[in-house]
Amino acid sequence: MPDYARMYRFGVTPWEGYAKAAAPSIAAVLDREESDRTRPLGTALDLGCGRGQFTPELARRGWRAVGVDVVPKAIEAARRRAGPGVTYLVGDVTDLVTDLASVAGAPEPGSVDFFLDIGCFQGFDARARGGEARSVTALAAPGATVLMLAFGPTRLRSRIGGVSQAEVESAFTGWTLDDVRAADTAGLGWPMNRTSPRWYRLRLA
């Protein structure tokens, strides 16, 4: 698993460049996600939100947006530029129910309608992936969906992450994989642009 706290400390955050370069393609994916929903949209949880590259966009679209990340410095930075309708929390996505218990502003179990995971799940080993999936399931409202961007597994997996479709489905038991499609590689650079990134959409069965 990448050492994200260390990467933030040394300014090695390539995923932030992707957020800017791929903004139109990410917007298109979110448009599809929201196309069959009624308003108000409900609660969205941005998993591994970092310094808040995507959480404000969820709020702008009408979600009650909550971003969570295990790196306190990243959350501090996100809070400094947080806009209206956004809450940022320090928490381990592999054990959110425990970490967020009694935390002001944290979503209650069974209350989250939409989960966004851009590059978080892919960085974990099998045990941690299972922990994230259990956390998501515990917090999910009936009919909730997960939208996940993840690299495919490569020989550089130990450094940049990556998961297969089978690993996604294995972790999210009780969920239905509705859609899988190739992700835009603009802004990723080498070697990430060689990892065949995919968008996965799952729905709670």
C-alpha positions as protocol buffer text, in pm:
chain_id: "A"
residue {
  index: 1
  type: MET
  ca { x: 0 y: 0 z: 0 }
}
residue {
  index: 2
  type: PRO
  ca { x: 140 y: 344 z: -88 }
}
residue {
  index: 3
  type: ASP
  ca { x: 247 y: 559 z: 210 }
}
residue {
  index: 4
  type: TYR
  ca { x: 13 y: 851 z: 146 }
}
residue {
  index: 5
  type: ALA
  ca { x: 116 y: 1052 z: 451 }
}
residue {
  index: 6
  type: ARG
  ca { x: 477 y: 1041 z: 330 }
}
residue {
  index: 7
  type: MET
  ca { x: 373 y: 1130 z: -25 }
}
residue {
  index: 8
  type: TYR
  ca { x: 186 y: 1438 z: 95 }
}
residue {
  index: 9
  type: ARG
  ca { x: 482 y: 1537 z: 312 }
}
residue {
  index: 10
  type: PHE
  ca { x: 717 y: 1532 z: 12 }
}
residue {
  index: 11
  type: GLY
  ca { x: 469 y: 1678 z: -235 }
}
residue {
  index: 12
  type: VAL
  ca { x: 437 y: 1363 z: -446 }
}
residue {
  index: 13
  type: THR
  ca { x: 66 y: 1375 z: -529 }
}
residue {
  index: 14
  type: PRO
  ca { x: 23 y: 1283 z: -899 }
}
residue {
  index: 15
  type: TRP
  ca { x: -347 y: 1212 z: -852 }
}
residue {
  index: 16
  type: GLU
  ca { x: -410 y: 1583 z: -802 }
}
residue {
  index: 17
  type: GLY
  ca { x: -288 y: 1653 z: -1155 }
}
residue {
  index: 18
  type: TYR
  ca { x: -528 y: 1391 z: -1286 }
}
residue {
  index: 19
  type: ALA
  ca { x: -820 y: 1567 z: -1116 }
}
residue {
  index: 20
  type: LYS
  ca { x: -758 y: 1876 z: -1328 }
}
residue {
  index: 21
  type: ALA
  ca { x: -668 y: 1705 z: -1654 }
}
residue {
  index: 22
  type: ALA
  ca { x: -958 y: 1461 z: -1648 }
}
residue {
  index: 23
  type: ALA
  ca { x: -1222 y: 1698 z: -1508 }
}
residue {
  index: 24
  type: PRO
  ca { x: -1448 y: 1680 z: -1819 }
}
residue {
  index: 25
  type: SER
  ca { x: -1448 y: 1300 z: -1824 }
}
residue {
  index: 26
  type: ILE
  ca { x: -1514 y: 1282 z: -1449 }
}
residue {
  index: 27
  type: ALA
  ca { x: -1801 y: 1528 z: -1491 }
}
residue {
  index: 28
  type: ALA
  ca { x: -1948 y: 1305 z: -1763 }
}
residue {
  index: 29
  type: VAL
  ca { x: -1933 y: 1001 z: -1535 }
}
residue {
  index: 30
  type: LEU
  ca { x: -2105 y: 1194 z: -1255 }
}
residue {
  index: 31
  type: ASP
  ca { x: -2369 y: 1315 z: -1502 }
}
residue {
  index: 32
  type: ARG
  ca { x: -2449 y: 954 z: -1588 }
}
residue {
  index: 33
  type: GLU
  ca { x: -2462 y: 863 z: -1221 }
}
residue {
  index: 34
  type: GLU
  ca { x: -2716 y: 1136 z: -1147 }
}
residue {
  index: 35
  type: SER
  ca { x: -2928 y: 1098 z: -1460 }
}
residue {
  index: 36
  type: ASP
  ca { x: -3177 y: 850 z: -1309 }
}
residue {
  index: 37
  type: ARG
  ca { x: -3192 y: 1004 z: -961 }
}
residue {
  index: 38
  type: THR
  ca { x: -3456 y: 1232 z: -818 }
}
residue {
  index: 39
  type: ARG
  ca { x: -3369 y: 1545 z: -621 }
}
residue {
  index: 40
  type: PRO
  ca { x: -3263 y: 1617 z: -356 }
}
residue {
  index: 41
  type: LEU
  ca { x: -2976 y: 1382 z: -432 }
}
residue {
  index: 42
  type: GLY
  ca { x: -2896 y: 1278 z: -73 }
}
residue {
  index: 43
  type: THR
  ca { x: -2560 y: 1206 z: 92 }
}
residue {
  index: 44
  type: ALA
  ca { x: -2239 y: 1134 z: -99 }
}
residue {
  index: 45
  type: LEU
  ca { x: -1919 y: 1008 z: 64 }
}
residue {
  index: 46
  type: ASP
  ca { x: -1589 y: 1076 z: -112 }
}
residue {
  index: 47
  type: LEU
  ca { x: -1359 y: 793 z: -2 }
}
residue {
  index: 48
  type: GLY
  ca { x: -990 y: 884 z: 27 }
}
residue {
  index: 49
  type: CYS
  ca { x: -1074 y: 1244 z: -60 }
}
residue {
  index: 50
  type: GLY
  ca { x: -722 y: 1379 z: -3 }
}
residue {
  index: 51
  type: ARG
  ca { x: -714 y: 1758 z: -15 }
}
residue {
  index: 52
  type: GLY
  ca { x: -1062 y: 1771 z: -162 }
}
residue {
  index: 53
  type: GLN
  ca { x: -1018 y: 1744 z: -537 }
}
residue {
  index: 54
  type: PHE
  ca { x: -1366 y: 1603 z: -599 }
}
residue {
  index: 55
  type: THR
  ca { x: -1579 y: 1660 z: -287 }
}
residue {
  index: 56
  type: PRO
  ca { x: -1668 y: 2023 z: -369 }
}
residue {
  index: 57
  type: GLU
  ca { x: -1794 y: 1916 z: -711 }
}
residue {
  index: 58
  type: LEU
  ca { x: -2031 y: 1672 z: -543 }
}
residue {
  index: 59
  type: ALA
  ca { x: -2166 y: 1955 z: -326 }
}
residue {
  index: 60
  type: ARG
  ca { x: -2201 y: 2182 z: -628 }
}
residue {
  index: 61
  type: ARG
  ca { x: -2414 y: 1917 z: -793 }
}
residue {
  index: 62
  type: GLY
  ca { x: -2651 y: 1906 z: -497 }
}
residue {
  index: 63
  type: TRP
  ca { x: -2518 y: 1624 z: -280 }
}
residue {
  index: 64
  type: ARG
  ca { x: -2466 y: 1657 z: 92 }
}
residue {
  index: 65
  type: ALA
  ca { x: -2095 y: 1593 z: 38 }
}
residue {
  index: 66
  type: VAL
  ca { x: -1868 y: 1434 z: 296 }
}
residue {
  index: 67
  type: GLY
  ca { x: -1499 y: 1370 z: 228 }
}
residue {
  index: 68
  type: VAL
  ca { x: -1296 y: 1130 z: 440 }
}
residue {
  index: 69
  type: ASP
  ca { x: -924 y: 1056 z: 440 }
}
residue {
  index: 70
  type: VAL
  ca { x: -682 y: 893 z: 683 }
}
residue {
  index: 71
  type: VAL
  ca { x: -413 y: 1162 z: 638 }
}
residue {
  index: 72
  type: PRO
  ca { x: -483 y: 1450 z: 881 }
}
residue {
  index: 73
  type: LYS
  ca { x: -270 y: 1701 z: 686 }
}
residue {
  index: 74
  type: ALA
  ca { x: -472 y: 1633 z: 373 }
}
residue {
  index: 75
  type: ILE
  ca { x: -798 y: 1692 z: 559 }
}
residue {
  index: 76
  type: GLU
  ca { x: -660 y: 2011 z: 715 }
}
residue {
  index: 77
  type: ALA
  ca { x: -579 y: 2142 z: 367 }
}
residue {
  index: 78
  type: ALA
  ca { x: -923 y: 2040 z: 236 }
}
residue {
  index: 79
  type: ARG
  ca { x: -1097 y: 2218 z: 524 }
}
residue {
  index: 80
  type: ARG
  ca { x: -909 y: 2541 z: 457 }
}
residue {
  index: 81
  type: ARG
  ca { x: -1066 y: 2567 z: 114 }
}
residue {
  index: 82
  type: ALA
  ca { x: -1397 y: 2397 z: 185 }
}
residue {
  index: 83
  type: GLY
  ca { x: -1703 y: 2560 z: 34 }
}
residue {
  index: 84
  type: PRO
  ca { x: -2067 y: 2540 z: 140 }
}
residue {
  index: 85
  type: GLY
  ca { x: -2226 y: 2199 z: 172 }
}
residue {
  index: 86
  type: VAL
  ca { x: -1896 y: 2014 z: 226 }
}
residue {
  index: 87
  type: THR
  ca { x: -1779 y: 1829 z: 539 }
}
residue {
  index: 88
  type: TYR
  ca { x: -1430 y: 1678 z: 575 }
}
residue {
  index: 89
  type: LEU
  ca { x: -1347 y: 1409 z: 830 }
}
residue {
  index: 90
  type: VAL
  ca { x: -1034 y: 1221 z: 929 }
}
residue {
  index: 91
  type: GLY
  ca { x: -1105 y: 851 z: 910 }
}
residue {
  index: 92
  type: ASP
  ca { x: -977 y: 516 z: 791 }
}
residue {
  index: 93
  type: VAL
  ca { x: -1197 y: 400 z: 504 }
}
residue {
  index: 94
  type: THR
  ca { x: -1126 y: 38 z: 599 }
}
residue {
  index: 95
  type: ASP
  ca { x: -1299 y: 85 z: 937 }
}
residue {
  index: 96
  type: LEU
  ca { x: -1526 y: 386 z: 901 }
}
residue {
  index: 97
  type: VAL
  ca { x: -1804 y: 277 z: 1135 }
}
residue {
  index: 98
  type: THR
  ca { x: -1558 y: 264 z: 1424 }
}
residue {
  index: 99
  type: ASP
  ca { x: -1352 y: 566 z: 1322 }
}
residue {
  index: 100
  type: LEU
  ca { x: -1649 y: 796 z: 1267 }
}
residue {
  index: 101
  type: ALA
  ca { x: -1858 y: 685 z: 1564 }
}
residue {
  index: 102
  type: SER
  ca { x: -1973 y: 994 z: 1757 }
}
residue {
  index: 103
  type: VAL
  ca { x: -1789 y: 1229 z: 1517 }
}
residue {
  index: 104
  type: ALA
  ca { x: -1989 y: 1544 z: 1447 }
}
residue {
  index: 105
  type: GLY
  ca { x: -2103 y: 1559 z: 1087 }
}
residue {
  index: 106
  type: ALA
  ca { x: -2032 y: 1192 z: 1015 }
}
residue {
  index: 107
  type: PRO
  ca { x: -2297 y: 1001 z: 820 }
}
residue {
  index: 108
  type: GLU
  ca { x: -2500 y: 750 z: 1015 }
}
residue {
  index: 109
  type: PRO
  ca { x: -2499 y: 381 z: 920 }
}
residue {
  index: 110
  type: GLY
  ca { x: -2751 y: 318 z: 645 }
}
residue {
  index: 111
  type: SER
  ca { x: -2763 y: 682 z: 533 }
}
residue {
  index: 112
  type: VAL
  ca { x: -2519 y: 722 z: 243 }
}
residue {
  index: 113
  type: ASP
  ca { x: -2670 y: 716 z: -106 }
}
residue {
  index: 114
  type: PHE
  ca { x: -2355 y: 744 z: -317 }
}
residue {
  index: 115
  type: PHE
  ca { x: -1988 y: 659 z: -266 }
}
residue {
  index: 116
  type: LEU
  ca { x: -1713 y: 801 z: -486 }
}
residue {
  index: 117
  type: ASP
  ca { x: -1376 y: 623 z: -484 }
}
residue {
  index: 118
  type: ILE
  ca { x: -1114 y: 767 z: -717 }
}
residue {
  index: 119
  type: GLY
  ca { x: -794 y: 572 z: -665 }
}
residue {
  index: 120
  type: CYS
  ca { x: -846 y: 469 z: -302 }
}
residue {
  index: 121
  type: PHE
  ca { x: -959 y: 104 z: -310 }
}
residue {
  index: 122
  type: GLN
  ca { x: -694 y: 17 z: -567 }
}
residue {
  index: 123
  type: GLY
  ca { x: -408 y: 95 z: -325 }
}
residue {
  index: 124
  type: PHE
  ca { x: -508 y: -164 z: -64 }
}
residue {
  index: 125
  type: ASP
  ca { x: -422 y: -528 z: -10 }
}
residue {
  index: 126
  type: ALA
  ca { x: -701 y: -786 z: 1 }
}
residue {
  index: 127
  type: ARG
  ca { x: -766 y: -746 z: 373 }
}
residue {
  index: 128
  type: ALA
  ca { x: -797 y: -368 z: 354 }
}
residue {
  index: 129
  type: ARG
  ca { x: -1012 y: -389 z: 41 }
}
residue {
  index: 130
  type: GLY
  ca { x: -1250 y: -609 z: 236 }
}
residue {
  index: 131
  type: GLY
  ca { x: -1249 y: -357 z: 518 }
}
residue {
  index: 132
  type: GLU
  ca { x: -1344 y: -73 z: 284 }
}
residue {
  index: 133
  type: ALA
  ca { x: -1622 y: -277 z: 129 }
}
residue {
  index: 134
  type: ARG
  ca { x: -1763 y: -366 z: 474 }
}
residue {
  index: 135
  type: SER
  ca { x: -1746 y: 1 z: 578 }
}
residue {
  index: 136
  type: VAL
  ca { x: -1930 y: 107 z: 265 }
}
residue {
  index: 137
  type: THR
  ca { x: -2195 y: -162 z: 310 }
}
residue {
  index: 138
  type: ALA
  ca { x: -2256 y: -59 z: 671 }
}
residue {
  index: 139
  type: LEU
  ca { x: -2301 y: 307 z: 577 }
}
residue {
  index: 140
  type: ALA
  ca { x: -2501 y: 246 z: 259 }
}
residue {
  index: 141
  type: ALA
  ca { x: -2867 y: 337 z: 227 }
}
residue {
  index: 142
  type: PRO
  ca { x: -3097 y: 96 z: 39 }
}
residue {
  index: 143
  type: GLY
  ca { x: -3019 y: 115 z: -333 }
}
residue {
  index: 144
  type: ALA
  ca { x: -2690 y: 299 z: -276 }
}
residue {
  index: 145
  type: THR
  ca { x: -2427 y: 302 z: -549 }
}
residue {
  index: 146
  type: VAL
  ca { x: -2047 y: 305 z: -560 }
}
residue {
  index: 147
  type: LEU
  ca { x: -1858 y: 471 z: -844 }
}
residue {
  index: 148
  type: MET
  ca { x: -1495 y: 362 z: -841 }
}
residue {
  index: 149
  type: LEU
  ca { x: -1196 y: 451 z: -1057 }
}
residue {
  index: 150
  type: ALA
  ca { x: -917 y: 194 z: -1032 }
}
residue {
  index: 151
  type: PHE
  ca { x: -607 y: 89 z: -1223 }
}
residue {
  index: 152
  type: GLY
  ca { x: -577 y: -264 z: -1347 }
}
residue {
  index: 153
  type: PRO
  ca { x: -309 y: -484 z: -1186 }
}
residue {
  index: 154
  type: THR
  ca { x: 41 y: -451 z: -1336 }
}
residue {
  index: 155
  type: ARG
  ca { x: 394 y: -547 z: -1233 }
}
residue {
  index: 156
  type: LEU
  ca { x: 415 y: -204 z: -1064 }
}
residue {
  index: 157
  type: ARG
  ca { x: 113 y: -280 z: -850 }
}
residue {
  index: 158
  type: SER
  ca { x: 304 y: -260 z: -521 }
}
residue {
  index: 159
  type: ARG
  ca { x: 397 y: 101 z: -598 }
}
residue {
  index: 160
  type: ILE
  ca { x: 97 y: 248 z: -780 }
}
residue {
  index: 161
  type: GLY
  ca { x: -183 y: 8 z: -690 }
}
residue {
  index: 162
  type: GLY
  ca { x: -433 y: -169 z: -909 }
}
residue {
  index: 163
  type: VAL
  ca { x: -713 y: -423 z: -888 }
}
residue {
  index: 164
  type: SER
  ca { x: -890 y: -660 z: -1120 }
}
residue {
  index: 165
  type: GLN
  ca { x: -1264 y: -672 z: -1180 }
}
residue {
  index: 166
  type: ALA
  ca { x: -1275 y: -1003 z: -996 }
}
residue {
  index: 167
  type: GLU
  ca { x: -1114 y: -843 z: -691 }
}
residue {
  index: 168
  type: VAL
  ca { x: -1367 y: -561 z: -692 }
}
residue {
  index: 169
  type: GLU
  ca { x: -1657 y: -805 z: -710 }
}
residue {
  index: 170
  type: SER
  ca { x: -1505 y: -1035 z: -449 }
}
residue {
  index: 171
  type: ALA
  ca { x: -1475 y: -754 z: -194 }
}
residue {
  index: 172
  type: PHE
  ca { x: -1821 y: -608 z: -252 }
}
residue {
  index: 173
  type: THR
  ca { x: -2034 y: -908 z: -167 }
}
residue {
  index: 174
  type: GLY
  ca { x: -2402 y: -822 z: -167 }
}
residue {
  index: 175
  type: TRP
  ca { x: -2349 y: -561 z: -438 }
}
residue {
  index: 176
  type: THR
  ca { x: -2426 y: -589 z: -810 }
}
residue {
  index: 177
  type: LEU
  ca { x: -2170 y: -469 z: -1063 }
}
residue {
  index: 178
  type: ASP
  ca { x: -2386 y: -260 z: -1298 }
}
residue {
  index: 179
  type: ASP
  ca { x: -2125 y: -120 z: -1532 }
}
residue {
  index: 180
  type: VAL
  ca { x: -1754 y: -132 z: -1620 }
}
residue {
  index: 181
  type: ARG
  ca { x: -1596 y: 103 z: -1872 }
}
residue {
  index: 182
  type: ALA
  ca { x: -1253 y: 235 z: -1966 }
}
residue {
  index: 183
  type: ALA
  ca { x: -1144 y: 557 z: -1795 }
}
residue {
  index: 184
  type: ASP
  ca { x: -980 y: 855 z: -1960 }
}
residue {
  index: 185
  type: THR
  ca { x: -602 y: 840 z: -1913 }
}
residue {
  index: 186
  type: ALA
  ca { x: -544 y: 1211 z: -1986 }
}
residue {
  index: 187
  type: GLY
  ca { x: -316 y: 1360 z: -1722 }
}
residue {
  index: 188
  type: LEU
  ca { x: -205 y: 1030 z: -1575 }
}
residue {
  index: 189
  type: GLY
  ca { x: 138 y: 1015 z: -1736 }
}
residue {
  index: 190
  type: TRP
  ca { x: 366 y: 713 z: -1749 }
}
residue {
  index: 191
  type: PRO
  ca { x: 336 y: 447 z: -1609 }
}
residue {
  index: 192
  type: MET
  ca { x: -17 y: 511 z: -1479 }
}
residue {
  index: 193
  type: ASN
  ca { x: -151 y: 559 z: -1831 }
}
residue {
  index: 194
  type: ARG
  ca { x: -47 y: 197 z: -1901 }
}
residue {
  index: 195
  type: THR
  ca { x: -260 y: 51 z: -1623 }
}
residue {
  index: 196
  type: SER
  ca { x: -591 y: 25 z: -1814 }
}
residue {
  index: 197
  type: PRO
  ca { x: -792 y: 225 z: -1557 }
}
residue {
  index: 198
  type: ARG
  ca { x: -1161 y: 138 z: -1530 }
}
residue {
  index: 199
  type: TRP
  ca { x: -1473 y: 294 z: -1386 }
}
residue {
  index: 200
  type: TYR
  ca { x: -1674 y: 43 z: -1185 }
}
residue {
  index: 201
  type: ARG
  ca { x: -2033 y: 112 z: -1081 }
}
residue {
  index: 202
  type: LEU
  ca { x: -2185 y: -108 z: -812 }
}
residue {
  index: 203
  type: ARG
  ca { x: -2534 y: -104 z: -664 }
}
residue {
  index: 204
  type: LEU
  ca { x: -2639 y: -247 z: -329 }
}
residue {
  index: 205
  type: ALA
  ca { x: -2854 y: -549 z: -405 }
}
